Amino acid sequence: MNVTASVSSWVYVVAALGMPAVVVLAALIPALRSHRLSAARAISAGSVPSGGRG
């Protein structure tokens, strides 16, 4: 039994353009948030251990 799956070419185009768009959006959200902080607050916020158990 020979079964093959066929994928349309538009799926490859959407994947090739969509994955970088997802990466850009994932990086843009924290970048916009950190843009509002001063450099000293951003450094201290990134180096302070989070509260709670761990």
PDB file of N, CA, C and O in Angstrom:
ATOM      1  N   MET A   1       0.838  -1.174   0.000  1.00  0.00           N
ATOM      2  CA  MET A   1       0.000   0.000   0.000  1.00  0.00           C
ATOM      3  C   MET A   1       0.890   1.247   0.000  1.00  0.00           C
ATOM      4  O   MET A   1       1.661   1.455   0.937  1.00  0.00           O
ATOM      5  N   ASN A   2       0.791   2.058  -1.022  1.00  0.00           N
ATOM      6  CA  ASN A   2       1.606   3.256  -1.165  1.00  0.00           C
ATOM      7  C   ASN A   2       0.726   4.488  -0.934  1.00  0.00           C
ATOM      8  O   ASN A   2      -0.129   4.813  -1.758  1.00  0.00           O
ATOM      9  N   VAL A   3       0.946   5.167   0.192  1.00  0.00           N
ATOM     10  CA  VAL A   3       0.152   6.353   0.533  1.00  0.00           C
ATOM     11  C   VAL A   3       1.092   7.551   0.594  1.00  0.00           C
ATOM     12  O   VAL A   3       2.088   7.533   1.317  1.00  0.00           O
ATOM     13  N   THR A   4       0.770   8.579  -0.162  1.00  0.00           N
ATOM     14  CA  THR A   4       1.581   9.796  -0.134  1.00  0.00           C
ATOM     15  C   THR A   4       0.691  10.980   0.197  1.00  0.00           C
ATOM     16  O   THR A   4      -0.485  11.013  -0.165  1.00  0.00           O
ATOM     17  N   ALA A   5       1.269  11.951   0.890  1.00  0.00           N
ATOM     18  CA  ALA A   5       0.544  13.171   1.235  1.00  0.00           C
ATOM     19  C   ALA A   5       1.051  14.297   0.358  1.00  0.00           C
ATOM     20  O   ALA A   5       2.256  14.451   0.155  1.00  0.00           O
ATOM     21  N   SER A   6       0.133  15.070  -0.153  1.00  0.00           N
ATOM     22  CA  SER A   6       0.499  16.179  -1.016  1.00  0.00           C
ATOM     23  C   SER A   6       0.220  17.488  -0.281  1.00  0.00           C
ATOM     24  O   SER A   6      -0.850  17.679   0.296  1.00  0.00           O
ATOM     25  N   VAL A   7       1.200  18.378  -0.314  1.00  0.00           N
ATOM     26  CA  VAL A   7       1.064  19.679   0.330  1.00  0.00           C
ATOM     27  C   VAL A   7       1.144  20.746  -0.749  1.00  0.00           C
ATOM     28  O   VAL A   7       2.047  20.737  -1.586  1.00  0.00           O
ATOM     29  N   SER A   8       0.199  21.655  -0.717  1.00  0.00           N
ATOM     30  CA  SER A   8       0.187  22.726  -1.710  1.00  0.00           C
ATOM     31  C   SER A   8       1.376  23.667  -1.502  1.00  0.00           C
ATOM     32  O   SER A   8       1.918  23.762  -0.400  1.00  0.00           O
ATOM     33  N   SER A   9       1.763  24.343  -2.547  1.00  0.00           N
ATOM     34  CA  SER A   9       2.916  25.237  -2.459  1.00  0.00           C
ATOM     35  C   SER A   9       2.629  26.459  -1.591  1.00  0.00           C
ATOM     36  O   SER A   9       3.560  27.042  -1.035  1.00  0.00           O
ATOM     37  N   TRP A  10       1.358  26.863  -1.460  1.00  0.00           N
ATOM     38  CA  TRP A  10       1.057  28.023  -0.625  1.00  0.00           C
ATOM     39  C   TRP A  10       1.330  27.728   0.847  1.00  0.00           C
ATOM     40  O   TRP A  10       1.570  28.652   1.624  1.00  0.00           O
ATOM     41  N   VAL A  11       1.299  26.475   1.235  1.00  0.00           N
ATOM     42  CA  VAL A  11       1.599  26.109   2.618  1.00  0.00           C
ATOM     43  C   VAL A  11       3.067  26.389   2.919  1.00  0.00           C
ATOM     44  O   VAL A  11       3.394  26.878   4.000  1.00  0.00           O
ATOM     45  N   TYR A  12       3.941  26.089   1.988  1.00  0.00           N
ATOM     46  CA  TYR A  12       5.357  26.375   2.169  1.00  0.00           C
ATOM     47  C   TYR A  12       5.612  27.880   2.247  1.00  0.00           C
ATOM     48  O   TYR A  12       6.436  28.330   3.043  1.00  0.00           O
ATOM     49  N   VAL A  13       4.919  28.648   1.435  1.00  0.00           N
ATOM     50  CA  VAL A  13       5.082  30.104   1.447  1.00  0.00           C
ATOM     51  C   VAL A  13       4.595  30.687   2.764  1.00  0.00           C
ATOM     52  O   VAL A  13       5.262  31.538   3.353  1.00  0.00           O
ATOM     53  N   VAL A  14       3.433  30.233   3.229  1.00  0.00           N
ATOM     54  CA  VAL A  14       2.897  30.726   4.501  1.00  0.00           C
ATOM     55  C   VAL A  14       3.827  30.353   5.651  1.00  0.00           C
ATOM     56  O   VAL A  14       4.044  31.166   6.550  1.00  0.00           O
ATOM     57  N   ALA A  15       4.372  29.161   5.641  1.00  0.00           N
ATOM     58  CA  ALA A  15       5.290  28.735   6.701  1.00  0.00           C
ATOM     59  C   ALA A  15       6.585  29.536   6.653  1.00  0.00           C
ATOM     60  O   ALA A  15       7.110  29.932   7.693  1.00  0.00           O
ATOM     61  N   ALA A  16       7.102  29.777   5.448  1.00  0.00           N
ATOM     62  CA  ALA A  16       8.357  30.513   5.311  1.00  0.00           C
ATOM     63  C   ALA A  16       8.205  31.971   5.735  1.00  0.00           C
ATOM     64  O   ALA A  16       9.153  32.558   6.256  1.00  0.00           O
ATOM     65  N   LEU A  17       7.043  32.558   5.525  1.00  0.00           N
ATOM     66  CA  LEU A  17       6.822  33.939   5.931  1.00  0.00           C
ATOM     67  C   LEU A  17       6.251  34.046   7.345  1.00  0.00           C
ATOM     68  O   LEU A  17       6.476  35.040   8.035  1.00  0.00           O
ATOM     69  N   GLY A  18       5.530  33.045   7.763  1.00  0.00           N
ATOM     70  CA  GLY A  18       4.864  33.110   9.059  1.00  0.00           C
ATOM     71  C   GLY A  18       5.789  32.857  10.233  1.00  0.00           C
ATOM     72  O   GLY A  18       5.644  33.498  11.274  1.00  0.00           O
ATOM     73  N   MET A  19       6.724  31.951  10.096  1.00  0.00           N
ATOM     74  CA  MET A  19       7.611  31.648  11.210  1.00  0.00           C
ATOM     75  C   MET A  19       8.487  32.835  11.602  1.00  0.00           C
ATOM     76  O   MET A  19       8.588  33.122  12.795  1.00  0.00           O
ATOM     77  N   PRO A  20       9.125  33.541  10.671  1.00  0.00           N
ATOM     78  CA  PRO A  20       9.867  34.738  11.086  1.00  0.00           C
ATOM     79  C   PRO A  20       8.957  35.809  11.693  1.00  0.00           C
ATOM     80  O   PRO A  20       9.376  36.546  12.585  1.00  0.00           O
ATOM     81  N   ALA A  21       7.725  35.894  11.216  1.00  0.00           N
ATOM     82  CA  ALA A  21       6.787  36.867  11.794  1.00  0.00           C
ATOM     83  C   ALA A  21       6.472  36.514  13.246  1.00  0.00           C
ATOM     84  O   ALA A  21       6.367  37.406  14.088  1.00  0.00           O
ATOM     85  N   VAL A  22       6.322  35.244  13.546  1.00  0.00           N
ATOM     86  CA  VAL A  22       6.077  34.818  14.924  1.00  0.00           C
ATOM     87  C   VAL A  22       7.283  35.143  15.806  1.00  0.00           C
ATOM     88  O   VAL A  22       7.123  35.594  16.939  1.00  0.00           O
ATOM     89  N   VAL A  23       8.477  34.915  15.290  1.00  0.00           N
ATOM     90  CA  VAL A  23       9.695  35.209  16.053  1.00  0.00           C
ATOM     91  C   VAL A  23       9.823  36.702  16.322  1.00  0.00           C
ATOM     92  O   VAL A  23      10.175  37.106  17.430  1.00  0.00           O
ATOM     93  N   VAL A  24       9.539  37.525  15.313  1.00  0.00           N
ATOM     94  CA  VAL A  24       9.615  38.979  15.484  1.00  0.00           C
ATOM     95  C   VAL A  24       8.607  39.446  16.527  1.00  0.00           C
ATOM     96  O   VAL A  24       8.941  40.263  17.384  1.00  0.00           O
ATOM     97  N   LEU A  25       7.396  38.946  16.465  1.00  0.00           N
ATOM     98  CA  LEU A  25       6.391  39.335  17.453  1.00  0.00           C
ATOM     99  C   LEU A  25       6.773  38.872  18.855  1.00  0.00           C
ATOM    100  O   LEU A  25       6.545  39.593  19.826  1.00  0.00           O
ATOM    101  N   ALA A  26       7.345  37.689  18.969  1.00  0.00           N
ATOM    102  CA  ALA A  26       7.754  37.185  20.276  1.00  0.00           C
ATOM    103  C   ALA A  26       8.890  38.011  20.865  1.00  0.00           C
ATOM    104  O   ALA A  26       8.980  38.148  22.085  1.00  0.00           O
ATOM    105  N   ALA A  27       9.748  38.555  20.033  1.00  0.00           N
ATOM    106  CA  ALA A  27      10.834  39.393  20.518  1.00  0.00           C
ATOM    107  C   ALA A  27      10.399  40.839  20.719  1.00  0.00           C
ATOM    108  O   ALA A  27      10.966  41.545  21.553  1.00  0.00           O
ATOM    109  N   LEU A  28       9.417  41.280  19.978  1.00  0.00           N
ATOM    110  CA  LEU A  28       8.990  42.672  20.034  1.00  0.00           C
ATOM    111  C   LEU A  28       8.266  43.008  21.334  1.00  0.00           C
ATOM    112  O   LEU A  28       8.420  44.111  21.859  1.00  0.00           O
ATOM    113  N   ILE A  29       7.491  42.082  21.852  1.00  0.00           N
ATOM    114  CA  ILE A  29       6.713  42.358  23.067  1.00  0.00           C
ATOM    115  C   ILE A  29       7.633  42.662  24.252  1.00  0.00           C
ATOM    116  O   ILE A  29       7.430  43.687  24.903  1.00  0.00           O
ATOM    117  N   PRO A  30       8.629  41.834  24.568  1.00  0.00           N
ATOM    118  CA  PRO A  30       9.525  42.204  25.675  1.00  0.00           C
ATOM    119  C   PRO A  30      10.374  43.436  25.356  1.00  0.00           C
ATOM    120  O   PRO A  30      10.711  44.200  26.260  1.00  0.00           O
ATOM    121  N   ALA A  31      10.721  43.637  24.090  1.00  0.00           N
ATOM    122  CA  ALA A  31      11.525  44.796  23.731  1.00  0.00           C
ATOM    123  C   ALA A  31      10.758  46.092  23.958  1.00  0.00           C
ATOM    124  O   ALA A  31      11.326  47.076  24.433  1.00  0.00           O
ATOM    125  N   LEU A  32       9.487  46.096  23.625  1.00  0.00           N
ATOM    126  CA  LEU A  32       8.687  47.296  23.862  1.00  0.00           C
ATOM    127  C   LEU A  32       8.506  47.547  25.351  1.00  0.00           C
ATOM    128  O   LEU A  32       8.482  48.696  25.793  1.00  0.00           O
ATOM    129  N   ARG A  33       8.379  46.488  26.113  1.00  0.00           N
ATOM    130  CA  ARG A  33       8.245  46.638  27.565  1.00  0.00           C
ATOM    131  C   ARG A  33       9.532  47.186  28.167  1.00  0.00           C
ATOM    132  O   ARG A  33       9.478  48.078  29.014  1.00  0.00           O
ATOM    133  N   SER A  34      10.670  46.683  27.756  1.00  0.00           N
ATOM    134  CA  SER A  34      11.941  47.129  28.321  1.00  0.00           C
ATOM    135  C   SER A  34      12.322  48.520  27.838  1.00  0.00           C
ATOM    136  O   SER A  34      13.119  49.202  28.481  1.00  0.00           O
ATOM    137  N   HIS A  35      11.765  48.942  26.723  1.00  0.00           N
ATOM    138  CA  HIS A  35      12.055  50.278  26.208  1.00  0.00           C
ATOM    139  C   HIS A  35      11.559  51.357  27.165  1.00  0.00           C
ATOM    140  O   HIS A  35      12.113  52.455  27.212  1.00  0.00           O
ATOM    141  N   ARG A  36      10.515  51.042  27.927  1.00  0.00           N
ATOM    142  CA  ARG A  36       9.956  52.011  28.867  1.00  0.00           C
ATOM    143  C   ARG A  36      10.762  52.108  30.149  1.00  0.00           C
ATOM    144  O   ARG A  36      10.583  53.069  30.897  1.00  0.00           O
ATOM    145  N   LEU A  37      11.647  51.151  30.439  1.00  0.00           N
ATOM    146  CA  LEU A  37      12.443  51.169  31.657  1.00  0.00           C
ATOM    147  C   LEU A  37      13.749  51.918  31.439  1.00  0.00           C
ATOM    148  O   LEU A  37      14.279  51.968  30.329  1.00  0.00           O
ATOM    149  N   SER A  38      14.255  52.498  32.522  1.00  0.00           N
ATOM    150  CA  SER A  38      15.595  53.072  32.440  1.00  0.00           C
ATOM    151  C   SER A  38      16.606  51.927  32.419  1.00  0.00           C
ATOM    152  O   SER A  38      16.266  50.785  32.731  1.00  0.00           O
ATOM    153  N   ALA A  39      17.833  52.235  32.054  1.00  0.00           N
ATOM    154  CA  ALA A  39      18.851  51.186  31.959  1.00  0.00           C
ATOM    155  C   ALA A  39      19.109  50.555  33.322  1.00  0.00           C
ATOM    156  O   ALA A  39      19.257  49.337  33.421  1.00  0.00           O
ATOM    157  N   ALA A  40      19.164  51.365  34.364  1.00  0.00           N
ATOM    158  CA  ALA A  40      19.433  50.838  35.708  1.00  0.00           C
ATOM    159  C   ALA A  40      18.303  49.924  36.172  1.00  0.00           C
ATOM    160  O   ALA A  40      18.566  48.874  36.758  1.00  0.00           O
ATOM    161  N   ARG A  41      17.059  50.302  35.922  1.00  0.00           N
ATOM    162  CA  ARG A  41      15.931  49.457  36.337  1.00  0.00           C
ATOM    163  C   ARG A  41      15.874  48.170  35.515  1.00  0.00           C
ATOM    164  O   ARG A  41      15.531  47.112  36.043  1.00  0.00           O
ATOM    165  N   ALA A  42      16.204  48.254  34.245  1.00  0.00           N
ATOM    166  CA  ALA A  42      16.189  47.053  33.408  1.00  0.00           C
ATOM    167  C   ALA A  42      17.256  46.062  33.868  1.00  0.00           C
ATOM    168  O   ALA A  42      17.011  44.857  33.904  1.00  0.00           O
ATOM    169  N   ILE A  43      18.432  46.563  34.216  1.00  0.00           N
ATOM    170  CA  ILE A  43      19.504  45.679  34.681  1.00  0.00           C
ATOM    171  C   ILE A  43      19.130  45.059  36.019  1.00  0.00           C
ATOM    172  O   ILE A  43      19.319  43.861  36.227  1.00  0.00           O
ATOM    173  N   SER A  44      18.596  45.879  36.929  1.00  0.00           N
ATOM    174  CA  SER A  44      18.243  45.336  38.238  1.00  0.00           C
ATOM    175  C   SER A  44      17.056  44.382  38.143  1.00  0.00           C
ATOM    176  O   SER A  44      17.001  43.400  38.883  1.00  0.00           O
ATOM    177  N   ALA A  45      16.114  44.647  37.258  1.00  0.00           N
ATOM    178  CA  ALA A  45      14.970  43.749  37.090  1.00  0.00           C
ATOM    179  C   ALA A  45      15.403  42.421  36.490  1.00  0.00           C
ATOM    180  O   ALA A  45      14.814  41.385  36.796  1.00  0.00           O
ATOM    181  N   GLY A  46      16.406  42.435  35.655  1.00  0.00           N
ATOM    182  CA  GLY A  46      16.865  41.197  35.024  1.00  0.00           C
ATOM    183  C   GLY A  46      17.804  40.406  35.883  1.00  0.00           C
ATOM    184  O   GLY A  46      18.009  39.220  35.622  1.00  0.00           O
ATOM    185  N   SER A  47      18.394  41.011  36.910  1.00  0.00           N
ATOM    186  CA  SER A  47      19.385  40.298  37.717  1.00  0.00           C
ATOM    187  C   SER A  47      18.864  39.898  39.095  1.00  0.00           C
ATOM    188  O   SER A  47      19.534  39.156  39.813  1.00  0.00           O
ATOM    189  N   VAL A  48      17.701  40.371  39.469  1.00  0.00           N
ATOM    190  CA  VAL A  48      17.138  40.040  40.784  1.00  0.00           C
ATOM    191  C   VAL A  48      16.433  38.690  40.670  1.00  0.00           C
ATOM    192  O   VAL A  48      15.632  38.488  39.757  1.00  0.00           O
ATOM    193  N   PRO A  49      16.721  37.764  41.587  1.00  0.00           N
ATOM    194  CA  PRO A  49      15.999  36.495  41.534  1.00  0.00           C
ATOM    195  C   PRO A  49      14.527  36.688  41.819  1.00  0.00           C
ATOM    196  O   PRO A  49      14.142  37.532  42.628  1.00  0.00           O
ATOM    197  N   SER A  50      13.719  35.906  41.156  1.00  0.00           N
ATOM    198  CA  SER A  50      12.288  36.020  41.364  1.00  0.00           C
ATOM    199  C   SER A  50      11.917  35.479  42.742  1.00  0.00           C
ATOM    200  O   SER A  50      12.581  34.591  43.276  1.00  0.00           O
ATOM    201  N   GLY A  51      10.849  36.028  43.303  1.00  0.00           N
ATOM    202  CA  GLY A  51      10.411  35.592  44.610  1.00  0.00           C
ATOM    203  C   GLY A  51       9.727  34.243  44.552  1.00  0.00           C
ATOM    204  O   GLY A  51       9.349  33.770  43.480  1.00  0.00           O
ATOM    205  N   GLY A  52       9.573  33.640  45.688  1.00  0.00           N
ATOM    206  CA  GLY A  52       8.907  32.352  45.748  1.00  0.00           C
ATOM    207  C   GLY A  52       9.887  31.223  45.915  1.00  0.00           C
ATOM    208  O   GLY A  52      11.085  31.423  46.110  1.00  0.00           O
ATOM    209  N   ARG A  53       9.342  30.037  45.833  1.00  0.00           N
ATOM    210  CA  ARG A  53      10.172  28.849  46.018  1.00  0.00           C
ATOM    211  C   ARG A  53      10.865  28.487  44.718  1.00  0.00           C
ATOM    212  O   ARG A  53      10.347  28.751  43.633  1.00  0.00           O
ATOM    213  N   GLY A  54      12.034  27.886  44.830  1.00  0.00           N
ATOM    214  CA  GLY A  54      12.696  27.508  43.614  1.00  0.00           C
ATOM    215  C   GLY A  54      13.935  26.820  43.774  1.00  0.00           C
ATOM    216  O   GLY A  54      14.572  26.458  42.784  1.00  0.00           O
TER     217      GLY A  54
END
